Amino acid sequence: MAEVIDSLSEALLKQLEEESFVLLSTVDAESGGPTTNAISWVYAVDNKTLRFAIDQRSRLIANLEQNPKVTISIFSVGSLHAVYGTSEIIAAPLAEVPIKLACMEVKVDTVRDAMFYGARISVMPAYEKTYDKRAADKLDGQVFAAMRKA
């Protein structure tokens, strides 16, 4: 049985100091079924608290208002970690950001190694922004600065 811990490791904290590709799983407000979305505006406040930003018009807002339980899957060197917690909106809109985002805060309940037995992550997932790089970098900087202040 995999070890269950109740906080983020130092390695995950360090990784979440910068933009990271993660998967956010919620319960769909309409169907009641599971749903997963890729997000990159995620930040670790400390080893028991995560924040993420999403568009205020996102379907995720309705999902989280109806059921605040989330799983955030974080790819790390060698493994995949599932972070289970409860979310709440702490800022909507997120101040000093030119688009209307909501900042969600997640109180970490449990962290589990979610990689299947006998395997490890050998290459971290990569992505690229498909719009103007300078605009993307500027927006990312604004969002992360605002999340830190929220």
C-alpha positions in Angstrom: 0.0 0.0 0.0 1.3 3.5 -0.9 2.2 5.9 1.8 -0.4 8.5 2.5 0.7 11.9 3.7 -1.2 15.0 4.6 1.0 17.7 3.1 3.1 18.6 0.1 6.7 17.5 0.1 9.5 20.0 -0.2 10.1 18.8 -3.8 6.5 19.5 -4.8 6.6 22.9 -3.0 9.7 23.8 -5.0 8.1 22.6 -8.3 5.0 24.7 -7.7 7.0 27.9 -7.2 6.8 28.1 -11.0 4.1 27.5 -13.6 3.3 23.8 -13.7 1.0 21.7 -15.9 -1.4 19.9 -13.6 -4.8 18.1 -13.9 -7.7 19.4 -11.9 -10.5 16.9 -11.2 -13.9 18.0 -10.0 -17.4 16.7 -9.9 -19.5 18.0 -12.8 -22.4 20.1 -11.5 -24.8 18.9 -14.2 -24.0 15.2 -14.6 -22.6 14.4 -11.2 -19.8 12.5 -12.9 -16.0 13.1 -12.7 -14.4 15.7 -14.9 -10.8 16.6 -15.5 -9.2 19.8 -16.9 -5.6 20.8 -17.5 -4.5 24.0 -15.8 -1.2 25.8 -15.4 -1.9 28.7 -13.0 -1.3 26.8 -9.8 0.8 27.9 -6.9 1.7 26.4 -3.5 1.3 28.9 -0.7 2.7 26.4 1.8 2.7 22.6 2.3 -1.0 22.5 3.2 -2.4 25.2 0.8 -2.6 25.4 -3.0 -4.0 28.2 -5.1 -5.1 28.1 -8.7 -6.7 30.6 -11.1 -9.4 29.9 -13.6 -11.6 32.0 -15.9 -14.7 33.2 -13.9 -16.9 32.0 -16.8 -15.5 28.5 -16.6 -17.8 25.5 -16.0 -15.4 24.7 -13.2 -16.8 27.5 -11.1 -20.3 25.9 -11.0 -18.7 22.5 -10.3 -16.7 23.9 -7.3 -19.6 25.8 -5.9 -21.8 22.7 -5.9 -19.0 20.4 -4.6 -15.7 21.9 -3.4 -13.8 18.6 -3.3 -10.9 18.5 -5.8 -8.1 16.3 -6.9 -5.0 18.0 -8.3 -2.7 15.6 -10.2 0.9 16.8 -10.3 3.4 15.3 -12.6 6.8 15.2 -10.9 10.2 13.7 -11.6 9.6 10.0 -11.3 6.0 10.0 -10.3 2.5 11.4 -10.3 1.1 12.8 -7.1 -2.7 13.2 -6.4 -3.5 16.0 -4.0 -6.9 15.7 -2.5 -8.5 18.7 -0.8 -11.4 21.2 -0.4 -11.5 24.4 -2.5 -13.0 27.8 -1.9 -13.1 31.0 -4.0 -10.8 33.6 -2.3 -10.9 36.3 -5.0 -13.3 36.9 -7.9 -12.2 38.7 -9.9 -8.5 38.3 -9.2 -7.2 41.9 -8.6 -4.6 43.4 -11.0 -5.2 40.9 -13.8 -6.6 42.2 -17.1 -9.0 39.2 -17.5 -11.7 38.1 -15.1 -10.2 35.2 -13.2 -11.3 33.5 -10.0 -8.6 32.5 -7.5 -9.3 29.3 -5.7 -7.6 28.1 -2.6 -7.3 24.4 -1.8 -6.7 23.1 1.7 -4.7 19.9 1.3 -6.2 16.8 3.0 -4.1 14.1 1.6 -1.3 13.5 -0.9 -0.8 10.1 -2.5 1.7 8.7 -5.0 -0.7 7.9 -7.9 1.8 6.2 -10.2 1.0 2.6 -11.1 3.3 -0.1 -9.7 6.5 -0.8 -11.5 6.7 2.5 -13.5 8.0 6.0 -13.2 7.6 9.3 -15.1 10.7 9.4 -17.3 9.8 12.6 -19.2 7.8 15.5 -17.7 4.8 16.6 -19.8 5.5 19.7 -21.9 3.2 22.2 -23.4 3.5 25.5 -25.2 1.3 28.6 -25.3 -0.3 29.1 -28.7 -0.6 32.9 -28.5 1.9 35.7 -28.4 4.8 34.7 -26.1 5.4 38.2 -24.7 1.7 38.5 -23.9 1.6 35.1 -22.4 4.6 35.8 -20.2 3.2 39.1 -19.1 -0.2 37.6 -18.2 1.4 34.7 -16.4 3.5 37.1 -14.3 0.4 39.2 -13.4 -1.6 36.1 -12.5 1.1 34.6 -10.2 1.7 37.9 -8.5 -2.0 38.4 -7.9 -2.4 34.8 -6.5 0.4 35.4 -4.1 -1.3 38.5 -2.8 -4.9 37.0 -2.7 
